[in-house]
């Protein structure tokens, strides 16, 4: 057999091998600006769970108390609120036991602020990973929201223990269908934190000022939300309407109503919050989809 025949056979074998290759993943440029491909995100759910475990474990890996900080933080924050707003400022709590009033506000607010703060650094904090491995970028902020949900669950359990304790001591507690509002309000907080977070994360790829701004902006937003006071306390104030227009206000008031069945919460107020959250989420996904195509050039 001549050399030419050997070459032809080798070429034919290479062609057959190339035809037999079946790729399970093909990376292509996005034809549209707003294309999330949520099916792809779902295929990477195992990776998302790994990121959830990483976020939860790594945060307290080299600490002495570990996850106990999830309990210590709300307790001390509640005690400070009880002293400053309850004893010194003497702010009423809509008939709710003061320590339960402040603890409930701290619990739901901590979840929102944690989601917002963590997702706001998605591109900057994970630039090294994004530059080496391909996966849907939306997996990172989603895993952050889920890992913070675990922390929220621990703090909510602490709040339930406190409610049961006061109920045993003789405090009136009404157990009813309004408790079904709790998961709805938590999901609303999660989506709002995710939406605002990915908007800020998209902006920080070009404007690093937002990384400095987000820290104290969240603190200021807490005082502009009914975390340490009820909306009824502001009914005579000239700025009450601005606090009421805060989309977080109906959620915070609704969370306390769902737990204690007390307060001046109105169900239709959640419609406004829901519309606002939907707009923020769509805007955030659009900006995220736009920035993830070119952010490696600016980060």
C-alpha positions in Angstrom: 0.0 0.0 0.0 1.5 3.3 -1.1 2.0 6.5 0.9 -0.9 8.3 -0.8 -3.3 5.5 0.1 -2.2 5.7 3.8 -2.8 9.5 3.8 -6.3 9.0 2.3 -7.2 6.4 4.9 -6.0 8.6 7.7 -8.0 11.6 6.4 -11.1 9.4 6.1 -10.7 8.2 9.7 -10.4 11.7 10.9 -13.5 12.7 9.0 -15.4 9.8 10.5 -14.2 10.7 14.1 -15.2 14.3 13.6 -18.7 13.3 12.4 -19.1 11.0 15.4 -18.5 13.9 17.9 -21.7 15.1 19.6 -21.3 18.3 21.6 -23.5 18.6 24.7 -22.9 22.4 25.0 -22.4 25.0 22.3 -21.6 28.5 23.4 -23.1 31.1 21.0 -23.4 34.8 21.0 -26.8 36.1 22.2 -28.8 37.2 19.2 -30.9 39.4 21.3 -30.1 42.0 24.0 -32.7 40.6 26.4 -32.4 36.9 26.4 -32.2 35.2 29.8 -32.5 31.5 28.7 -33.9 30.4 32.1 -33.8 26.7 30.9 -30.1 27.0 30.9 -30.1 28.4 34.4 -32.2 25.4 35.5 -29.7 23.0 33.9 -27.0 24.5 36.1 -29.0 24.1 39.3 -26.4 21.8 40.8 -23.8 24.5 40.4 -26.2 26.9 42.0 -26.5 24.6 45.0 -22.7 24.5 45.2 -22.6 28.3 45.3 -25.3 28.3 48.0 -23.2 25.9 50.1 -20.1 28.0 49.5 -21.7 31.2 50.5 -23.2 29.8 53.7 -20.1 27.8 54.8 -17.3 30.2 53.8 -18.8 33.2 55.6 -18.3 31.6 59.0 -15.6 29.0 58.3 -12.9 30.6 60.4 -15.2 32.0 63.2 -15.7 30.5 66.6 -19.4 30.9 66.9 -20.2 30.1 63.3 -23.9 30.1 62.3 -24.7 31.3 65.9 -24.0 34.8 64.6 -27.3 34.5 62.7 -29.0 34.4 66.1 -26.7 36.8 68.0 -27.0 39.6 65.5 -30.8 39.9 65.5 -30.9 39.6 69.3 -28.5 42.5 69.9 -30.0 44.6 67.2 -33.5 44.1 68.7 -32.2 45.0 72.2 -30.6 48.2 70.8 -33.9 49.1 69.0 -35.8 48.3 72.2 -33.6 50.7 74.1 -33.4 53.6 71.6 -36.8 53.5 69.9 -38.8 51.8 72.7 -37.5 53.3 75.9 -35.8 56.5 74.9 -38.0 57.6 72.0 -41.1 55.9 73.4 -42.4 54.9 70.0 -45.7 52.9 70.1 -45.8 49.5 68.5 -49.4 49.1 67.4 -50.4 46.9 70.3 -47.6 44.4 69.6 -45.2 43.4 72.3 -42.3 45.8 71.8 -39.5 43.1 71.6 -41.6 41.1 69.1 -42.3 44.3 67.1 -38.7 45.2 66.7 -37.5 41.6 66.2 -40.0 41.0 63.4 -38.8 44.2 61.6 -35.2 43.3 62.1 -35.7 39.8 60.7 -37.4 40.7 57.4 -35.2 43.8 56.9 -32.0 41.8 57.4 -32.9 39.4 54.7 -33.6 42.2 52.2 -30.5 44.2 53.0 -28.3 41.0 52.8 -29.8 40.1 49.4 -29.3 43.6 48.1 -25.7 44.1 49.4 -24.5 40.7 48.3 -26.0 40.7 44.8 -24.8 44.3 44.2 -21.2 43.0 43.9 -21.9 40.1 41.5 -19.7 41.2 38.6 -16.8 42.6 40.6 -16.6 39.9 43.3 -16.8 37.0 40.7 -14.8 38.5 37.8 -12.1 35.9 38.1 -14.6 33.0 37.9 -16.5 34.6 35.0 -13.3 35.0 33.0 -12.3 31.4 33.2 -15.5 29.2 33.2 -18.7 29.5 31.3 -22.1 29.2 33.1 -25.2 31.4 33.2 -24.1 34.5 35.1 -27.5 34.8 36.7 -26.7 31.7 38.8 -24.5 33.7 41.1 -27.1 36.3 42.3 -29.8 33.6 42.5 -27.5 31.5 44.7 -26.9 34.5 47.0 -30.6 35.0 47.5 -31.1 31.4 48.3 -28.2 31.2 50.8 -29.5 34.3 52.5 -32.9 32.6 52.7 -31.3 29.9 54.9 -30.0 32.6 57.3 -33.5 34.2 57.2 -35.0 30.8 58.1 -32.7 30.6 61.2 -33.7 34.1 62.3 -37.4 33.5 61.6 -37.2 30.3 63.8 -35.8 32.5 66.6 -38.7 34.9 66.1 -41.2 32.0 66.3 -39.6 30.8 69.6 -40.0 34.3 71.0 -43.6 34.5 69.9 -44.3 31.1 71.5 -42.6 32.2 74.7 -44.8 35.3 75.0 -47.9 33.3 74.2 -47.1 30.9 77.0 -46.7 33.9 79.3 -50.2 35.0 78.5 -49.9 37.3 75.5 -52.8 37.2 73.1 -51.9 35.6 69.8 -54.3 35.0 67.0 -53.5 32.0 64.7 -55.2 32.3 61.4 -55.0 32.3 57.6 -53.2 35.6 57.5 -50.0 33.6 58.2 -50.1 32.6 54.6 -49.0 36.1 53.7 -45.5 35.4 55.2 -44.0 33.3 52.3 -45.5 35.8 49.8 -43.9 38.8 51.5 -40.6 37.0 51.8 -40.6 36.2 48.1 -41.4 39.8 47.4 -38.5 41.0 49.5 -36.2 38.4 47.8 -37.2 39.6 44.3 -36.8 43.3 45.2 -33.4 42.7 46.8 -32.4 40.7 43.7 -33.7 43.3 41.2 -32.0 46.2 42.9 -28.9 44.3 43.5 -28.3 43.3 39.9 -29.1 46.9 38.8 -26.4 48.2 41.1 -24.0 45.3 40.1 -24.5 46.3 36.5 -23.7 49.9 37.2 -20.6 49.2 39.3 -18.8 47.6 36.3 -18.3 51.2 35.1 -19.0 53.4 38.1 -17.2 52.1 41.2 -18.8 54.8 43.3 -21.8 52.6 43.8 -19.7 50.1 45.8 -19.1 52.9 48.4 -22.6 54.2 48.2 -24.4 51.0 48.8 -23.2 50.5 52.4 -24.6 53.7 53.9 -27.5 53.9 51.4 -28.9 50.7 52.9 -28.6 52.1 56.4 -30.4 55.3 55.3 -33.1 53.3 53.6 -33.8 51.4 56.8 -34.7 54.6 58.6 -36.9 55.6 55.7 -38.8 52.3 56.1 -41.0 51.3 59.0 -38.5 48.9 60.6 -38.3 50.5 64.0 -41.6 52.3 64.0 -45.1 51.7 62.6 -46.6 53.8 59.9 -49.4 54.8 62.3 -46.8 56.7 64.3 -46.2 59.1 61.4 -49.9 59.9 60.6 -49.5 63.5 61.9 -46.1 64.1 60.2 -45.7 66.0 57.0 -43.3 63.4 55.6 -45.6 60.5 56.3 -46.8 60.2 52.7 -43.2 59.8 51.5 -42.6 56.9 53.9 -45.9 55.4 52.8 -44.8 55.6 49.1 -41.7 53.5 50.0 -42.5 50.1 48.3 -40.9 48.4 51.3 -43.4 49.9 53.7 -46.4 47.7 52.8 -44.2 44.6 52.9 -42.9 45.4 56.4 -46.3 46.4 57.7 -47.8 43.3 56.1 -45.1 41.0 57.6 -46.1 42.2 61.1 -49.8 41.9 60.3 -49.3 38.4 59.0 -47.5 37.4 62.3 -49.6 39.3 64.9 -52.8 40.3 63.1 -52.4 43.8 64.4 -51.7 47.2 62.8 -53.2 49.3 60.0 -52.1 47.1 57.1 -54.3 47.2 53.9 -54.0 44.4 51.4 -54.3 46.7 48.4 -51.1 48.4 49.4 -49.3 45.3 48.3 -50.5 45.9 44.7 -48.3 49.0 44.5 -45.3 47.1 45.9 -45.9 44.3 43.5 -46.0 46.6 40.5 -42.9 48.4 41.6 -41.0 45.1 42.2 -42.0 43.8 38.8 -40.7 46.9 37.1 -37.4 46.8 39.1 -36.9 43.1 38.3 -37.5 43.6 34.5 -35.2 46.6 34.5 -32.6 44.6 36.4 -32.7 41.6 34.2 -32.4 43.8 31.1 -29.4 45.7 32.5 -27.8 42.4 33.7 -28.3 40.8 30.2 -26.7 43.8 28.6 -23.7 44.2 30.9 -22.8 40.5 31.1 -21.8 40.5 27.4 -19.1 43.1 27.8 -18.3 43.5 31.5 -14.9 41.7 31.3 -13.6 44.7 29.3 -14.4 47.1 32.1 -14.1 45.2 35.4 
